[in-house]
Amino acid sequence: MNFQNSIPGLKQRRWLLLLVTGLAAFALLTVACGGDDSGDGGGGTTATEAPAARDSSATDENPYENLSGEIRIDGSSTVFPIAEAMAEEFGYVSDVRVNVAFSGTGGGFEKFCRGETQISDASRPIKDSEREACAENGIDDIVEIQVAIDALTVMIHPDNDFAQCMTVAELNQAFRADGARKWSDIRSDWPDDDIIAYYPGADSGTFDYFNEAIIEEFEGSTHRGDGTPSEDDNILALGIGRDKNAIGYFGFAYFLEAGQSLQAVSIDGGDGCVEPSFEAALSGEYTPLSRPLFIYTRASLLSERPELAGFIRFFLESVDAIVPEVGYVTMPADLLAEQLAKIAPYTN
């Protein structure tokens, strides 16, 4: 039973779970202890369901209540808000502690391949070189699960009244190593002021995705290195918001969080200017900067650790409620079904 889908929001779901737990306790004349929300700033508490044999004492309303243990997650700063929200919500239905951190997609895969984490957040697919690094440590059973869609967003200062729509070629000029240094180098009628660039660090999957879609699209281009890089998207948002000549990029959720302090650039991918939005990302109209977001785990861990299998089941069953609330786009039903099918052998 997917008890997540029948409840519209996070607060309502929390109250319903508390009510169900209380009623069950009263009816059975037993004391039921729910999961404690002891999040440490980078995670929360969660619980999961046994992969091969479901615990018969778990209720249909909450199949996770008898799970316990600890899960470590690291990786993409873009996926971090989703994972953090999932960990917090899982803490209301289980006794599993989920610790969530972010060191960038590349940094997350390094920890995952050393066996330090059970889940790796990623804003791009895993590279062949990263799979090889995992295999060298005996990790050759990697499971890729898509969890959302993002609209990678290019941002400028709200007072910028000229660069409100840019072509892919113009973005390339703004961020390539041997490209434009002044706005007037991109278009002659733009101000003769220096371009101040902000962008994710080299370990970021967002950097990799932008580099592939915008920079490497033009032969011989490499990403500029004279701007301000950071793995923390909040730092990028603050920098762009303080300089009228700034331009930068990161995930759509962080743009939504920044509110009126930033202005999104519409992208002309060849068919006219398109603003980043939930609808444009889902339809593919926002090209080439709409992208899938992933979590990675291991088949052996799903088999051996019911708390992990349960958490990922909870994660996927909760995406329609939680993903939009943190600023990303949910997957079409058929794509979500494909992801659920990947973990079905471990959760039924």
SEKOL-306425 format. One record per residue (C-alpha): residue in one letter; x, y, z; residue number from 1. Coordinates in Angstrom, 3 decimals. Example, Ala and Ser with C-alpha at 12.3 -4.5 7.8 and 13.67 -1.06 7.14 Angstrom:
# SEKOL-306425
<rec res="A" east="12.300" north="-4.500" up="7.800" n="1"/>
<rec res="S" east="13.670" north="-1.060" up="7.140" n="2"/>
This chain:
# SEKOL-306425
<rec res="M" east="0.000" north="0.000" up="0.000" n="1"/>
<rec res="N" east="1.382" north="3.414" up="-0.972" n="2"/>
<rec res="F" east="0.245" north="5.455" up="2.011" n="3"/>
<rec res="Q" east="2.171" north="8.524" up="0.777" n="4"/>
<rec res="N" east="0.085" north="9.266" up="-2.297" n="5"/>
<rec res="S" east="-3.199" north="9.879" up="-0.518" n="6"/>
<rec res="I" east="-1.915" north="12.841" up="1.512" n="7"/>
<rec res="P" east="-1.364" north="16.211" up="-0.188" n="8"/>
<rec res="G" east="1.393" north="17.787" up="1.930" n="9"/>
<rec res="L" east="4.143" north="17.146" up="4.408" n="10"/>
<rec res="K" east="2.376" north="18.577" up="7.469" n="11"/>
<rec res="Q" east="-0.821" north="16.682" up="6.746" n="12"/>
<rec res="R" east="1.134" north="13.464" up="6.332" n="13"/>
<rec res="R" east="2.893" north="13.958" up="9.653" n="14"/>
<rec res="W" east="-0.372" north="14.549" up="11.506" n="15"/>
<rec res="L" east="-2.051" north="11.558" up="9.885" n="16"/>
<rec res="L" east="0.831" north="9.285" up="10.798" n="17"/>
<rec res="L" east="0.692" north="10.485" up="14.382" n="18"/>
<rec res="L" east="-3.059" north="9.908" up="14.473" n="19"/>
<rec res="V" east="-2.770" north="6.414" up="12.990" n="20"/>
<rec res="T" east="-0.048" north="5.489" up="15.464" n="21"/>
<rec res="G" east="-2.112" north="6.744" up="18.385" n="22"/>
<rec res="L" east="-5.264" north="4.909" up="17.323" n="23"/>
<rec res="A" east="-3.381" north="1.688" up="16.754" n="24"/>
<rec res="A" east="-1.795" north="1.953" up="20.178" n="25"/>
<rec res="F" east="-5.152" north="2.537" up="21.840" n="26"/>
<rec res="A" east="-6.861" north="-0.327" up="20.024" n="27"/>
<rec res="L" east="-4.124" north="-2.814" up="20.838" n="28"/>
<rec res="L" east="-3.556" north="-1.487" up="24.393" n="29"/>
<rec res="T" east="0.159" north="-1.357" up="23.655" n="30"/>
<rec res="V" east="2.684" north="1.447" up="23.663" n="31"/>
<rec res="A" east="4.036" north="2.245" up="20.212" n="32"/>
<rec res="C" east="7.188" north="4.328" up="19.919" n="33"/>
<rec res="G" east="7.527" north="6.367" up="16.713" n="34"/>
<rec res="G" east="10.776" north="7.476" up="15.055" n="35"/>
<rec res="D" east="12.539" north="10.373" up="16.758" n="36"/>
<rec res="D" east="13.343" north="13.373" up="14.630" n="37"/>
<rec res="S" east="16.902" north="13.902" up="15.767" n="38"/>
<rec res="G" east="18.273" north="15.398" up="12.600" n="39"/>
<rec res="D" east="21.785" north="16.800" up="12.956" n="40"/>
<rec res="G" east="21.540" north="19.487" up="10.280" n="41"/>
<rec res="G" east="22.720" north="17.133" up="7.521" n="42"/>
<rec res="G" east="20.212" north="14.342" up="7.878" n="43"/>
<rec res="G" east="17.327" north="12.900" up="9.864" n="44"/>
<rec res="T" east="15.917" north="9.653" up="11.148" n="45"/>
<rec res="T" east="14.341" north="7.076" up="8.868" n="46"/>
<rec res="A" east="13.002" north="3.540" up="8.754" n="47"/>
<rec res="T" east="12.626" north="0.929" up="6.014" n="48"/>
<rec res="E" east="11.025" north="-2.383" up="5.145" n="49"/>
<rec res="A" east="12.789" north="-5.736" up="4.844" n="50"/>
<rec res="P" east="13.550" north="-6.596" up="1.221" n="51"/>
<rec res="A" east="12.854" north="-10.329" up="1.178" n="52"/>
<rec res="A" east="10.468" north="-10.814" up="4.089" n="53"/>
<rec res="R" east="8.276" north="-7.968" up="5.292" n="54"/>
<rec res="D" east="7.954" north="-7.656" up="9.077" n="55"/>
<rec res="S" east="4.448" north="-8.904" up="9.815" n="56"/>
<rec res="S" east="4.169" north="-6.626" up="12.853" n="57"/>
<rec res="A" east="4.319" north="-3.476" up="10.711" n="58"/>
<rec res="T" east="0.916" north="-1.952" up="10.030" n="59"/>
<rec res="D" east="-0.452" north="-1.420" up="6.535" n="60"/>
<rec res="E" east="-0.669" north="2.287" up="7.341" n="61"/>
<rec res="N" east="3.034" north="2.397" up="8.188" n="62"/>
<rec res="P" east="5.136" north="-0.467" up="6.827" n="63"/>
<rec res="Y" east="8.331" north="1.194" up="8.058" n="64"/>
<rec res="E" east="7.700" north="1.510" up="11.784" n="65"/>
<rec res="N" east="9.772" north="-1.515" up="12.871" n="66"/>
<rec res="L" east="12.880" north="-0.650" up="10.903" n="67"/>
<rec res="S" east="16.006" north="0.793" up="12.510" n="68"/>
<rec res="G" east="19.627" north="1.452" up="11.662" n="69"/>
<rec res="E" east="21.667" north="4.168" up="9.995" n="70"/>
<rec res="I" east="22.127" north="5.289" up="6.396" n="71"/>
<rec res="R" east="24.776" north="7.672" up="5.101" n="72"/>
<rec res="I" east="24.190" north="9.805" up="2.011" n="73"/>
<rec res="D" east="26.587" north="12.198" up="0.294" n="74"/>
<rec res="G" east="27.015" north="13.757" up="-3.135" n="75"/>
<rec res="S" east="25.249" north="16.394" up="-5.202" n="76"/>
<rec res="S" east="24.332" north="19.724" up="-3.633" n="77"/>
<rec res="T" east="21.494" north="19.899" up="-6.175" n="78"/>
<rec res="V" east="19.922" north="16.646" up="-4.960" n="79"/>
<rec res="F" east="20.698" north="17.480" up="-1.314" n="80"/>
<rec res="P" east="17.397" north="19.358" up="-0.632" n="81"/>
<rec res="I" east="15.407" north="16.344" up="-1.860" n="82"/>
<rec res="A" east="17.430" north="13.829" up="0.144" n="83"/>
<rec res="E" east="17.324" north="16.008" up="3.254" n="84"/>
<rec res="A" east="13.541" north="16.380" up="3.047" n="85"/>
<rec res="M" east="13.124" north="12.627" up="2.492" n="86"/>
<rec res="A" east="15.330" north="11.866" up="5.496" n="87"/>
<rec res="E" east="13.326" north="14.232" up="7.684" n="88"/>
<rec res="E" east="9.995" north="12.757" up="6.603" n="89"/>
<rec res="F" east="11.263" north="9.199" up="6.998" n="90"/>
<rec res="G" east="12.100" north="10.074" up="10.581" n="91"/>
<rec res="Y" east="8.397" north="10.504" up="11.287" n="92"/>
<rec res="V" east="7.611" north="6.925" up="10.288" n="93"/>
<rec res="S" east="10.685" north="4.957" up="11.404" n="94"/>
<rec res="D" east="13.662" north="4.644" up="13.715" n="95"/>
<rec res="V" east="16.279" north="4.767" up="10.960" n="96"/>
<rec res="R" east="18.771" north="7.613" up="11.155" n="97"/>
<rec res="V" east="19.608" north="9.034" up="7.727" n="98"/>
<rec res="N" east="22.621" north="11.364" up="7.656" n="99"/>
<rec res="V" east="22.721" north="13.566" up="4.555" n="100"/>
<rec res="A" east="25.716" north="15.633" up="3.422" n="101"/>
<rec res="F" east="26.927" north="17.164" up="0.165" n="102"/>
<rec res="S" east="30.422" north="17.269" up="-1.262" n="103"/>
<rec res="G" east="29.441" north="17.489" up="-4.933" n="104"/>
<rec res="T" east="28.518" north="14.670" up="-7.291" n="105"/>
<rec res="G" east="32.149" north="13.716" up="-7.929" n="106"/>
<rec res="G" east="33.086" north="13.865" up="-4.258" n="107"/>
<rec res="G" east="30.039" north="11.792" up="-3.389" n="108"/>
<rec res="F" east="30.995" north="9.060" up="-5.836" n="109"/>
<rec res="E" east="34.501" north="8.945" up="-4.353" n="110"/>
<rec res="K" east="33.036" north="8.205" up="-0.911" n="111"/>
<rec res="F" east="30.519" north="5.745" up="-2.355" n="112"/>
<rec res="C" east="33.262" north="3.856" up="-4.179" n="113"/>
<rec res="R" east="35.268" north="3.618" up="-0.948" n="114"/>
<rec res="G" east="32.245" north="2.076" up="0.760" n="115"/>
<rec res="E" east="31.769" north="5.053" up="3.099" n="116"/>
<rec res="T" east="28.172" north="5.761" up="2.050" n="117"/>
<rec res="Q" east="25.171" north="3.667" up="1.096" n="118"/>
<rec res="I" east="23.554" north="6.238" up="-1.211" n="119"/>
<rec res="S" east="25.230" north="8.730" up="-3.532" n="120"/>
<rec res="D" east="23.261" north="11.759" up="-4.757" n="121"/>
<rec res="A" east="24.092" north="12.798" up="-8.312" n="122"/>
<rec res="S" east="23.025" north="15.546" up="-10.689" n="123"/>
<rec res="R" east="24.458" north="13.642" up="-13.654" n="124"/>
<rec res="P" east="24.884" north="9.972" up="-14.579" n="125"/>
<rec res="I" east="27.860" north="8.150" up="-13.101" n="126"/>
<rec res="K" east="30.958" north="8.216" up="-15.333" n="127"/>
<rec res="D" east="32.723" north="5.107" up="-16.647" n="128"/>
<rec res="S" east="35.831" north="6.144" up="-14.709" n="129"/>
<rec res="E" east="33.790" north="6.280" up="-11.506" n="130"/>
<rec res="R" east="32.312" north="2.840" up="-12.153" n="131"/>
<rec res="E" east="35.856" north="1.549" up="-12.657" n="132"/>
<rec res="A" east="36.979" north="3.118" up="-9.366" n="133"/>
<rec res="C" east="34.075" north="1.408" up="-7.602" n="134"/>
<rec res="A" east="34.880" north="-1.932" up="-9.257" n="135"/>
<rec res="E" east="38.475" north="-1.731" up="-8.015" n="136"/>
<rec res="N" east="37.029" north="-1.802" up="-4.489" n="137"/>
<rec res="G" east="34.698" north="-4.679" up="-5.257" n="138"/>
<rec res="I" east="31.652" north="-2.467" up="-5.792" n="139"/>
<rec res="D" east="30.242" north="-3.706" up="-9.081" n="140"/>
<rec res="D" east="26.513" north="-3.923" up="-8.316" n="141"/>
<rec res="I" east="25.570" north="-0.260" up="-8.681" n="142"/>
<rec res="V" east="21.878" north="0.578" up="-9.010" n="143"/>
<rec res="E" east="20.908" north="3.896" up="-10.646" n="144"/>
<rec res="I" east="17.575" north="5.425" up="-9.644" n="145"/>
<rec res="Q" east="16.200" north="8.637" up="-11.097" n="146"/>
<rec res="V" east="14.304" north="10.717" up="-8.542" n="147"/>
<rec res="A" east="13.446" north="14.042" up="-10.208" n="148"/>
<rec res="I" east="14.002" north="16.473" up="-13.070" n="149"/>
<rec res="D" east="15.841" north="19.771" up="-12.703" n="150"/>
<rec res="A" east="15.936" north="22.947" up="-14.759" n="151"/>
<rec res="L" east="19.540" north="24.123" up="-14.385" n="152"/>
<rec res="T" east="19.099" north="27.859" up="-14.062" n="153"/>
<rec res="V" east="21.309" north="30.713" up="-15.272" n="154"/>
<rec res="M" east="20.907" north="33.783" up="-13.095" n="155"/>
<rec res="I" east="21.748" north="37.464" up="-13.176" n="156"/>
<rec res="H" east="21.274" north="40.401" up="-10.821" n="157"/>
<rec res="P" east="17.650" north="41.670" up="-10.691" n="158"/>
<rec res="D" east="18.781" north="45.093" up="-11.979" n="159"/>
<rec res="N" east="20.256" north="43.560" up="-15.138" n="160"/>
<rec res="D" east="17.867" north="44.704" up="-17.902" n="161"/>
<rec res="F" east="19.798" north="43.529" up="-20.960" n="162"/>
<rec res="A" east="20.815" north="39.844" up="-20.586" n="163"/>
<rec res="Q" east="17.351" north="38.531" up="-19.835" n="164"/>
<rec res="C" east="17.519" north="36.045" up="-22.704" n="165"/>
<rec res="M" east="20.696" north="34.456" up="-24.020" n="166"/>
<rec res="T" east="21.434" north="31.919" up="-26.713" n="167"/>
<rec res="V" east="23.544" north="28.830" up="-26.076" n="168"/>
<rec res="A" east="26.377" north="30.471" up="-28.037" n="169"/>
<rec res="E" east="26.188" north="33.591" up="-25.862" n="170"/>
<rec res="L" east="26.276" north="31.501" up="-22.681" n="171"/>
<rec res="N" east="29.316" north="29.764" up="-24.096" n="172"/>
<rec res="Q" east="30.976" north="33.137" up="-24.613" n="173"/>
<rec res="A" east="30.176" north="34.203" up="-21.059" n="174"/>
<rec res="F" east="31.627" north="31.075" up="-19.439" n="175"/>
<rec res="R" east="34.391" north="29.799" up="-21.737" n="176"/>
<rec res="A" east="38.022" north="30.349" up="-20.845" n="177"/>
<rec res="D" east="38.890" north="32.405" up="-23.917" n="178"/>
<rec res="G" east="35.481" north="34.005" up="-24.297" n="179"/>
<rec res="A" east="33.923" north="37.334" up="-23.429" n="180"/>
<rec res="R" east="35.342" north="39.370" up="-20.589" n="181"/>
<rec res="K" east="32.956" north="42.294" up="-20.878" n="182"/>
<rec res="W" east="29.232" north="42.195" up="-21.539" n="183"/>
<rec res="S" east="29.806" north="44.250" up="-24.681" n="184"/>
<rec res="D" east="31.971" north="41.401" up="-26.025" n="185"/>
<rec res="I" east="28.781" north="39.328" up="-26.283" n="186"/>
<rec res="R" east="26.563" north="42.005" up="-27.821" n="187"/>
<rec res="S" east="27.896" north="45.418" up="-28.802" n="188"/>
<rec res="D" east="24.897" north="47.247" up="-27.357" n="189"/>
<rec res="W" east="25.394" north="45.671" up="-23.912" n="190"/>
<rec res="P" east="27.363" north="47.587" up="-21.231" n="191"/>
<rec res="D" east="31.128" north="47.851" up="-21.409" n="192"/>
<rec res="D" east="31.410" north="46.298" up="-17.922" n="193"/>
<rec res="D" east="33.316" north="43.227" up="-16.753" n="194"/>
<rec res="I" east="31.386" north="39.954" up="-16.545" n="195"/>
<rec res="I" east="31.553" north="38.613" up="-12.979" n="196"/>
<rec res="A" east="31.092" north="34.843" up="-13.158" n="197"/>
<rec res="Y" east="29.864" north="32.501" up="-10.422" n="198"/>
<rec res="Y" east="29.644" north="28.747" up="-10.920" n="199"/>
<rec res="P" east="29.757" north="25.411" up="-9.061" n="200"/>
<rec res="G" east="33.072" north="23.779" up="-8.214" n="201"/>
<rec res="A" east="34.665" north="21.180" up="-10.469" n="202"/>
<rec res="D" east="33.404" north="18.288" up="-8.289" n="203"/>
<rec res="S" east="29.813" north="19.355" up="-8.909" n="204"/>
<rec res="G" east="27.554" north="17.429" up="-11.264" n="205"/>
<rec res="T" east="25.971" north="20.773" up="-12.128" n="206"/>
<rec res="F" east="29.355" north="22.004" up="-13.340" n="207"/>
<rec res="D" east="29.800" north="18.818" up="-15.379" n="208"/>
<rec res="Y" east="26.351" north="19.098" up="-16.926" n="209"/>
<rec res="F" east="26.738" north="22.770" up="-17.844" n="210"/>
<rec res="N" east="30.229" north="22.123" up="-19.162" n="211"/>
<rec res="E" east="28.958" north="19.368" up="-21.440" n="212"/>
<rec res="A" east="25.778" north="21.105" up="-22.596" n="213"/>
<rec res="I" east="27.119" north="24.659" up="-23.040" n="214"/>
<rec res="I" east="30.918" north="24.731" up="-23.089" n="215"/>
<rec res="E" east="31.999" north="21.526" up="-24.831" n="216"/>
<rec res="E" east="29.168" north="21.930" up="-27.328" n="217"/>
<rec res="F" east="31.561" north="24.256" up="-29.120" n="218"/>
<rec res="E" east="34.767" north="22.519" up="-30.198" n="219"/>
<rec res="G" east="37.885" north="23.622" up="-28.382" n="220"/>
<rec res="S" east="36.013" north="25.351" up="-25.546" n="221"/>
<rec res="T" east="36.957" north="24.945" up="-21.902" n="222"/>
<rec res="H" east="35.220" north="26.432" up="-18.878" n="223"/>
<rec res="R" east="36.609" north="29.697" up="-17.532" n="224"/>
<rec res="G" east="38.446" north="29.483" up="-14.224" n="225"/>
<rec res="D" east="38.725" north="33.136" up="-13.235" n="226"/>
<rec res="G" east="35.328" north="33.501" up="-11.615" n="227"/>
<rec res="T" east="34.078" north="32.397" up="-8.193" n="228"/>
<rec res="P" east="33.488" north="28.647" up="-7.876" n="229"/>
<rec res="S" east="31.752" north="27.055" up="-4.891" n="230"/>
<rec res="E" east="30.191" north="23.716" up="-4.004" n="231"/>
<rec res="D" east="27.673" north="25.639" up="-1.880" n="232"/>
<rec res="D" east="24.891" north="27.010" up="-4.089" n="233"/>
<rec res="N" east="23.860" north="29.456" up="-1.375" n="234"/>
<rec res="I" east="27.233" north="31.183" up="-1.691" n="235"/>
<rec res="L" east="26.730" north="31.485" up="-5.448" n="236"/>
<rec res="A" east="23.259" north="32.947" up="-4.944" n="237"/>
<rec res="L" east="24.577" north="35.557" up="-2.496" n="238"/>
<rec res="G" east="27.377" north="36.555" up="-4.861" n="239"/>
<rec res="I" east="25.114" north="36.985" up="-7.880" n="240"/>
<rec res="G" east="22.608" north="38.950" up="-5.832" n="241"/>
<rec res="R" east="25.239" north="41.470" up="-4.732" n="242"/>
<rec res="D" east="26.747" north="42.415" up="-8.121" n="243"/>
<rec res="K" east="24.783" north="43.934" up="-10.992" n="244"/>
<rec res="N" east="27.329" north="42.557" up="-13.502" n="245"/>
<rec res="A" east="27.228" north="39.007" up="-12.150" n="246"/>
<rec res="I" east="26.067" north="35.859" up="-13.915" n="247"/>
<rec res="G" east="26.022" north="32.323" up="-12.577" n="248"/>
<rec res="Y" east="24.190" north="29.017" up="-12.621" n="249"/>
<rec res="F" east="22.916" north="26.260" up="-10.320" n="250"/>
<rec res="G" east="19.802" north="24.145" up="-9.708" n="251"/>
<rec res="F" east="16.259" north="25.487" up="-10.069" n="252"/>
<rec res="A" east="15.406" north="24.856" up="-6.404" n="253"/>
<rec res="Y" east="18.084" north="27.268" up="-5.220" n="254"/>
<rec res="F" east="16.813" north="29.917" up="-7.611" n="255"/>
<rec res="L" east="13.300" north="29.547" up="-6.183" n="256"/>
<rec res="E" east="14.707" north="29.841" up="-2.676" n="257"/>
<rec res="A" east="16.576" north="33.043" up="-3.593" n="258"/>
<rec res="G" east="13.270" north="34.708" up="-4.514" n="259"/>
<rec res="Q" east="13.473" north="38.282" up="-5.726" n="260"/>
<rec res="S" east="17.208" north="38.569" up="-5.053" n="261"/>
<rec res="L" east="17.960" north="36.965" up="-8.442" n="262"/>
<rec res="Q" east="16.632" north="37.008" up="-11.986" n="263"/>
<rec res="A" east="16.508" north="33.888" up="-14.182" n="264"/>
<rec res="V" east="17.824" north="34.109" up="-17.728" n="265"/>
<rec res="S" east="15.594" north="32.674" up="-20.446" n="266"/>
<rec res="I" east="17.496" north="30.306" up="-22.749" n="267"/>
<rec res="D" east="17.213" north="30.284" up="-26.519" n="268"/>
<rec res="G" east="18.122" north="26.739" up="-27.496" n="269"/>
<rec res="G" east="17.198" north="27.411" up="-31.123" n="270"/>
<rec res="D" east="13.430" north="27.852" up="-30.920" n="271"/>
<rec res="G" east="13.181" north="31.122" up="-29.050" n="272"/>
<rec res="C" east="13.501" north="32.229" up="-25.439" n="273"/>
<rec res="V" east="12.220" north="29.795" up="-22.798" n="274"/>
<rec res="E" east="12.129" north="30.566" up="-19.092" n="275"/>
<rec res="P" east="13.097" north="27.830" up="-16.634" n="276"/>
<rec res="S" east="9.927" north="26.360" up="-15.137" n="277"/>
<rec res="F" east="8.444" north="23.096" up="-13.930" n="278"/>
<rec res="E" east="6.393" north="22.754" up="-17.099" n="279"/>
<rec res="A" east="9.214" north="23.589" up="-19.520" n="280"/>
<rec res="A" east="11.597" north="21.182" up="-17.802" n="281"/>
<rec res="L" east="9.093" north="18.323" up="-17.852" n="282"/>
<rec res="S" east="8.188" north="18.863" up="-21.504" n="283"/>
<rec res="G" east="11.831" north="19.191" up="-22.581" n="284"/>
<rec res="E" east="11.131" north="22.646" up="-24.009" n="285"/>
<rec res="Y" east="13.743" north="24.141" up="-21.682" n="286"/>
<rec res="T" east="16.691" north="22.901" up="-23.659" n="287"/>
<rec res="P" east="19.535" north="22.110" up="-23.241" n="288"/>
<rec res="L" east="19.474" north="22.745" up="-19.471" n="289"/>
<rec res="S" east="16.730" north="20.432" up="-18.194" n="290"/>
<rec res="R" east="18.269" north="17.282" up="-16.738" n="291"/>
<rec res="P" east="17.568" north="14.163" up="-14.652" n="292"/>
<rec res="L" east="18.581" north="13.859" up="-10.994" n="293"/>
<rec res="F" east="19.657" north="10.540" up="-9.467" n="294"/>
<rec res="I" east="20.498" north="8.557" up="-6.387" n="295"/>
<rec res="Y" east="22.825" north="5.544" up="-6.565" n="296"/>
<rec res="T" east="23.032" north="2.531" up="-4.286" n="297"/>
<rec res="R" east="24.105" north="-1.137" up="-4.427" n="298"/>
<rec res="A" east="22.041" north="-4.256" up="-5.068" n="299"/>
<rec res="S" east="23.863" north="-6.181" up="-2.320" n="300"/>
<rec res="L" east="23.037" north="-3.481" up="0.225" n="301"/>
<rec res="L" east="19.394" north="-3.492" up="-0.817" n="302"/>
<rec res="S" east="19.332" north="-7.249" up="-0.181" n="303"/>
<rec res="E" east="21.200" north="-7.155" up="3.109" n="304"/>
<rec res="R" east="19.857" north="-3.979" up="4.705" n="305"/>
<rec res="P" east="16.071" north="-3.709" up="4.965" n="306"/>
<rec res="E" east="16.344" north="-0.162" up="6.301" n="307"/>
<rec res="L" east="18.030" north="0.919" up="3.058" n="308"/>
<rec res="A" east="15.519" north="-0.820" up="0.807" n="309"/>
<rec res="G" east="12.684" north="0.667" up="2.833" n="310"/>
<rec res="F" east="14.104" north="4.167" up="2.695" n="311"/>
<rec res="I" east="14.458" north="4.074" up="-1.086" n="312"/>
<rec res="R" east="10.933" north="2.688" up="-1.421" n="313"/>
<rec res="F" east="9.705" north="5.527" up="0.804" n="314"/>
<rec res="F" east="11.787" north="7.975" up="-1.265" n="315"/>
<rec res="L" east="10.169" north="6.945" up="-4.545" n="316"/>
<rec res="E" east="6.663" north="6.733" up="-3.122" n="317"/>
<rec res="S" east="7.070" north="10.264" up="-1.737" n="318"/>
<rec res="V" east="8.498" north="12.064" up="-4.773" n="319"/>
<rec res="D" east="5.160" north="13.427" up="-5.980" n="320"/>
<rec res="A" east="4.605" north="15.132" up="-2.617" n="321"/>
<rec res="I" east="8.128" north="16.198" up="-1.661" n="322"/>
<rec res="V" east="9.996" north="16.932" up="-4.913" n="323"/>
<rec res="P" east="7.784" north="19.906" up="-5.929" n="324"/>
<rec res="E" east="7.889" north="21.284" up="-2.385" n="325"/>
<rec res="V" east="11.681" north="21.593" up="-2.532" n="326"/>
<rec res="G" east="11.639" north="23.116" up="-6.022" n="327"/>
<rec res="Y" east="12.148" north="20.339" up="-8.534" n="328"/>
<rec res="V" east="10.039" north="18.561" up="-11.148" n="329"/>
<rec res="T" east="8.429" north="15.163" up="-10.619" n="330"/>
<rec res="M" east="8.867" north="12.397" up="-13.162" n="331"/>
<rec res="P" east="6.106" north="11.168" up="-15.486" n="332"/>
<rec res="A" east="4.204" north="8.175" up="-14.078" n="333"/>
<rec res="D" east="5.770" north="5.681" up="-16.475" n="334"/>
<rec res="L" east="9.301" north="6.794" up="-15.607" n="335"/>
<rec res="L" east="8.557" north="6.612" up="-11.880" n="336"/>
<rec res="A" east="7.174" north="3.099" up="-12.363" n="337"/>
<rec res="E" east="10.471" north="2.090" up="-13.966" n="338"/>
<rec res="Q" east="12.370" north="3.253" up="-10.892" n="339"/>
<rec res="L" east="10.021" north="1.414" up="-8.519" n="340"/>
<rec res="A" east="10.506" north="-1.748" up="-10.570" n="341"/>
<rec res="K" east="14.261" north="-1.580" up="-9.912" n="342"/>
<rec res="I" east="13.759" north="-1.942" up="-6.166" n="343"/>
<rec res="A" east="10.684" north="-4.208" up="-6.220" n="344"/>
<rec res="P" east="12.724" north="-7.410" up="-5.732" n="345"/>
<rec res="Y" east="14.014" north="-6.014" up="-2.432" n="346"/>
<rec res="T" east="10.804" north="-4.558" up="-1.009" n="347"/>
<rec res="N" east="8.099" north="-7.154" up="-1.751" n="348"/>
